Amino acid sequence: MTETNNGGPAFPSITEGEIAKWAGMTKIGPIAHPGMSLRDYFAGQALAGWLASFPPDCGVKAKQCAELAYELADAMIAAGKGGDA
């Protein structure tokens, strides 16, 4: 089974240790938060665009939309790395 390339984090950030202290955690210092994957972000953007263009009664199945959105996301990640999806 091959692992899907998720493109890494879409919006990585580092928060200050004070947030961890406030939340009752013991780790103090910068804490990395990877956020959603780039693959999920691309799929969400593709899905939003498609759904905005469909009439309400078009009969498109949710599973089909989701599969196509992730297919496009995979192609975008591959294209960004100079390859084919």
Stockholm file with secondary structure:
# STOCKHOLM 1.0

chainA/1-85         MTETNNGGPAFPSITEGEIAKWAGMTKIGPIAHPGMSLRDYFAGQALAGWLASFPPDCGVKAKQCAELAYELADAMIAAGKGGDA
#=GR chainA/1-85 SS CCCCCCCSBSSCEEECHHHHHHTTCSCCSCEEECCSBHHHHHHHHHHHHHHHHSCTTSCCCHHHHHHHHHHHHHHHHHHHTTSCC
#=GC SS_cons        CCCCCCCSBSSCEEECHHHHHHTTCSCCSCEEECCSBHHHHHHHHHHHHHHHHSCTTSCCCHHHHHHHHHHHHHHHHHHHTTSCC
//
